[in-house]
Amino acid sequence: VKALSPTGKAPVLETKAGVVFESNAIARHIASLRRDTGLTGSTLYEEAAVDSWVDFGANEVELPASVWFYPVAGYMPFSAPA
């Protein structure tokens, strides 16, 4: 993993065209493999709307959810101020 990702962290997806790293980029890549599914949107606006929600999740939901989940799962100690 360290040799494939500039951050040295997983997840990493090796493709015939090259390496894709970071979970959202991998999800977008996989969703784009079959354009007929519409998972990435059918128009430029729909693609932007999908990207908006992916970015919203990454920037507004992941960190607060992690602050709650990690102590519950035992990954880090609980911090009341957080």
N, CA, C and O of each residue as an XYZ file, in Angstrom:
328
protein
N       0.823     -1.191      0.000
C       0.000      0.000      0.000
C       0.871      1.260      0.000
O       0.580      2.217     -0.718
N       1.919      1.260      0.789
C       2.771      2.450      0.877
C       3.359      2.848     -0.464
O       3.528      4.035     -0.742
N       3.669      1.868     -1.294
C       4.258      2.162     -2.605
C       3.206      2.658     -3.609
O       3.548      3.316     -4.591
N       1.950      2.349     -3.366
C       0.895      2.688     -4.325
C       0.211      4.022     -4.037
O      -0.197      4.726     -4.961
N       0.085      4.366     -2.767
C      -0.648      5.571     -2.384
C       0.308      6.661     -1.923
O       1.227      6.378     -1.154
N       0.119      7.891     -2.369
C       0.987      8.977     -1.912
C       0.876      9.217     -0.406
O       1.799      9.749      0.210
N      -0.262      8.822      0.189
C      -0.417      8.970      1.631
C       0.111      7.750      2.382
O       0.273      7.784      3.602
N       0.377      6.674      1.645
C       0.857      5.447      2.277
C      -0.232      4.694      3.016
O       0.064      3.830      3.842
N      -1.482      5.007      2.733
C      -2.598      4.401      3.446
C      -3.569      3.727      2.479
O      -3.610      4.049      1.292
N      -4.346      2.787      3.013
C      -5.424      2.165      2.261
C      -6.646      3.061      2.383
O      -6.706      3.846      3.329
N      -7.602      2.994      1.504
C      -7.750      2.043      0.421
C      -7.037      2.490     -0.853
O      -6.836      3.677     -1.106
N      -6.669      1.493     -1.633
C      -6.026      1.702     -2.930
C      -6.640      0.706     -3.902
O      -6.850     -0.458     -3.560
N      -6.928      1.168     -5.114
C      -7.452      0.294     -6.161
C      -6.475      0.303     -7.318
O      -6.209      1.352     -7.906
N      -5.944     -0.857     -7.644
C      -5.058     -0.981     -8.800
C      -5.916     -1.326    -10.020
O      -6.661     -2.306    -10.006
N      -5.805     -0.519    -11.067
C      -6.527     -0.774    -12.312
C      -5.514     -0.940    -13.436
O      -4.324     -0.685    -13.249
N      -5.982     -1.366    -14.596
C      -5.094     -1.490    -15.750
C      -4.514     -0.138    -16.153
O      -3.401     -0.055    -16.672
N      -5.290      0.927    -15.904
C      -4.851      2.276    -16.284
C      -3.949      2.921    -15.246
O      -3.227      3.868    -15.557
N      -3.981      2.427    -14.028
C      -3.171      3.004    -12.962
C      -3.828      2.820    -11.606
O      -4.791      2.068    -11.462
N      -3.296      3.512    -10.625
C      -3.761      3.378     -9.248
C      -4.734      4.503     -8.910
O      -4.516      5.659     -9.271
N      -5.807      4.146     -8.215
C      -6.757      5.117     -7.682
C      -6.708      4.968     -6.163
O      -6.827      3.860     -5.640
N      -6.531      6.090     -5.455
C      -6.502      6.036     -3.998
C      -7.549      6.982     -3.429
O      -8.041      7.873     -4.121
N      -7.880      6.778     -2.171
C      -8.931      7.487     -1.431
C     -10.292      6.880     -1.748
O     -10.631      6.637     -2.907
N     -11.056      6.643     -0.700
C     -12.313      5.893     -0.821
C     -13.330      6.545     -1.750
O     -13.978      5.852     -2.533
N     -13.481      7.868     -1.677
C     -14.472      8.514     -2.541
C     -14.075      8.450     -4.011
O     -14.928      8.265     -4.879
N     -12.792      8.602     -4.292
C     -12.322      8.495     -5.675
C     -12.529      7.076     -6.202
O     -12.906      6.884     -7.358
N     -12.282      6.094     -5.354
C     -12.492      4.697     -5.754
C     -13.974      4.447     -6.006
O     -14.333      3.799     -6.989
N     -14.836      4.953     -5.132
C     -16.279      4.783     -5.314
C     -16.740      5.435     -6.608
O     -17.536      4.853     -7.345
N     -16.247      6.645     -6.892
C     -16.627      7.327     -8.143
C     -16.148      6.534     -9.353
O     -16.864      6.402    -10.346
N     -14.933      6.009     -9.259
C     -14.377      5.235    -10.373
C     -15.227      3.990    -10.638
O     -15.595      3.716    -11.781
N     -15.531      3.254     -9.598
C     -16.319      2.026     -9.762
C     -17.720      2.351    -10.277
O     -18.244      1.654    -11.145
N     -18.323      3.408     -9.741
C     -19.660      3.801    -10.196
C     -19.648      4.230    -11.659
O     -20.652      4.082    -12.356
N     -18.527      4.756    -12.126
C     -18.428      5.228    -13.513
C     -18.136      4.116    -14.514
O     -18.239      4.335    -15.721
N     -17.779      2.945    -14.042
C     -17.450      1.851    -14.954
C     -18.643      1.476    -15.830
O     -18.478      1.112    -16.994
N     -19.838      1.566    -15.265
C     -21.059      1.281    -16.030
C     -21.900      2.539    -16.051
O     -22.697      2.773    -15.143
N     -21.731      3.343    -17.075
C     -22.447      4.610    -17.173
C     -23.962      4.413    -17.286
O     -24.734      5.315    -16.962
N     -24.379      3.235    -17.744
C     -25.807      2.978    -17.926
C     -26.569      2.863    -16.607
O     -27.800      2.874    -16.613
N     -25.874      2.755    -15.488
C     -26.553      2.634    -14.195
C     -27.030      3.978    -13.664
O     -27.942      4.025    -12.839
N     -26.432      5.064    -14.121
C     -26.804      6.388    -13.638
C     -26.298      6.707    -12.245
O     -26.691      7.720    -11.666
N     -25.431      5.864    -11.691
C     -24.944      6.095    -10.335
C     -24.175      7.404    -10.189
O     -24.162      7.995     -9.109
N     -23.546      7.852    -11.242
C     -22.787      9.104    -11.176
C     -23.562     10.266    -11.796
O     -23.034     11.372    -11.912
N     -24.803     10.022    -12.192
C     -25.618     11.053    -12.810
C     -25.645     10.888    -14.316
O     -24.717     10.341    -14.911
N     -26.710     11.362    -14.918
C     -26.874     11.239    -16.370
C     -26.597     12.542    -17.106
O     -26.424     12.541    -18.324
N     -26.555     13.641    -16.382
C     -26.274     14.944    -16.977
C     -25.153     15.602    -16.173
O     -24.780     15.125    -15.102
N     -24.627     16.697    -16.702
C     -23.593     17.418    -15.959
C     -24.103     17.884    -14.601
O     -23.387     17.807    -13.603
N     -25.358     18.374    -14.566
C     -25.929     18.800    -13.288
C     -26.036     17.625    -12.319
O     -25.666     17.757    -11.153
N     -26.536     16.482    -12.780
C     -26.665     15.317    -11.898
C     -25.311     14.851    -11.390
O     -25.190     14.459    -10.229
N     -24.289     14.887    -12.242
C     -22.938     14.525    -11.794
C     -22.472     15.464    -10.693
O     -21.883     15.026     -9.705
N     -22.737     16.760    -10.861
C     -22.354     17.743     -9.848
C     -23.135     17.522     -8.555
O     -22.586     17.673     -7.464
N     -24.410     17.165     -8.674
C     -25.219     16.901     -7.486
C     -24.693     15.686     -6.728
O     -24.617     15.709     -5.500
N     -24.331     14.632     -7.444
C     -23.744     13.446     -6.807
C     -22.449     13.836     -6.104
O     -22.233     13.459     -4.952
N     -21.588     14.586     -6.785
C     -20.332     15.029     -6.178
C     -20.590     15.889     -4.940
O     -19.865     15.786     -3.950
N     -21.622     16.736     -4.996
C     -21.952     17.577     -3.845
C     -22.262     16.733     -2.615
O     -21.786     17.026     -1.517
N     -23.064     15.681     -2.804
C     -23.425     14.838     -1.669
C     -22.250     14.000     -1.182
O     -22.110     13.784      0.022
N     -21.409     13.528     -2.087
C     -20.212     12.783     -1.675
C     -19.303     13.693     -0.857
O     -18.801     13.294      0.194
N     -19.093     14.915     -1.338
C     -18.244     15.858     -0.609
C     -18.879     16.269      0.715
O     -18.171     16.423      1.711
N     -20.191     16.450      0.748
C     -20.882     16.769      1.994
C     -20.649     15.670      3.022
O     -20.347     15.946      4.184
N     -20.791     14.427      2.587
C     -20.558     13.306      3.498
C     -19.135     13.285      4.019
O     -18.901     13.063      5.206
N     -18.193     13.515      3.132
C     -16.780     13.484      3.523
C     -16.422     14.629      4.453
O     -15.640     14.446      5.386
N     -16.982     15.805      4.214
C     -16.579     16.984      4.975
C     -17.452     17.287      6.189
O     -16.962     17.849      7.169
N     -18.724     16.929      6.146
C     -19.646     17.311      7.210
C     -20.138     16.146      8.074
O     -20.584     16.363      9.200
N     -20.063     14.923      7.564
C     -20.605     13.788      8.299
C     -19.501     12.891      8.863
O     -19.588     12.456     10.011
N     -18.474     12.615      8.075
C     -17.449     11.656      8.497
C     -16.761     12.028      9.805
O     -16.662     11.187     10.698
N     -16.285     13.255      9.944
C     -15.560     13.627     11.158
C     -16.442     13.562     12.400
O     -16.049     12.923     13.376
N     -17.624     14.198     12.407
C     -18.464     14.063     13.609
C     -18.840     12.607     13.909
O     -18.887     12.208     15.073
N     -19.104     11.824     12.878
C     -19.438     10.416     13.098
C     -18.244      9.660     13.665
O     -18.412      8.793     14.522
N     -17.055      9.975     13.201
C     -15.844      9.321     13.700
C     -15.587      9.665     15.160
O     -15.188      8.807     15.947
N     -15.819     10.934     15.520
C     -15.617     11.354     16.910
C     -16.534     10.568     17.835
O     -16.158     10.261     18.967
N     -17.722     10.243     17.371
C     -18.639      9.436     18.167
C     -18.297      7.951     18.088
O     -18.258      7.269     19.112
N     -18.048      7.442     16.874
C     -17.895      6.004     16.671
C     -16.582      5.445     17.207
O     -16.585      4.379     17.823
N     -15.476      6.121     16.996
C     -14.171      5.577     17.380
C     -14.086      5.225     18.863
O     -13.582      4.151     19.191
N     -14.554      6.081     19.776
C     -14.523      5.663     21.183
C     -15.448      4.482     21.468
O     -15.103      3.602     22.256
N     -16.615      4.459     20.835
C     -17.553      3.355     21.034
C     -16.932      2.043     20.571
O     -17.117      1.004     21.205
N     -16.198      2.092     19.464
C     -15.570      0.882     18.911
C     -14.251      0.553     19.598
O     -13.668     -0.503     19.349
N     -13.774      1.451     20.463
C     -12.525      1.189     21.174
C     -11.284      1.592     20.422
O     -10.182      1.201     20.808
N     -11.426      2.374     19.344
C     -10.271      2.805     18.566
C      -9.502      3.942     19.225
O      -8.305      4.115     18.993
N     -10.212      4.723     20.058
C      -9.586      5.852     20.737
C     -10.368      6.129     22.010
O     -11.526      5.728     22.129
N      -9.737      6.820     22.972
C     -10.463      7.101     24.217
C     -11.553      8.157     24.010
O     -11.476      8.976     23.095
N     -12.554      8.120     24.866
C     -13.642      9.097     24.817
C     -13.139     10.453     25.274
O     -12.366     10.546     26.228
N     -13.574     11.504     24.596
C     -13.219     12.867     24.974
C     -14.491     13.705     25.002
O     -15.067     13.997     23.955
N     -14.934     14.094     26.207
C     -16.183     14.841     26.347
C     -16.190     16.157     25.565
O     -17.218     16.492     24.976
N     -15.077     16.926     25.531
C     -15.107     18.174     24.772
C     -15.289     17.983     23.263
O     -15.786     18.877     22.578
N     -14.896     16.846     22.760
C     -15.004     16.601     21.321
C     -16.455     16.499     20.945
O     -16.776     16.294     19.774
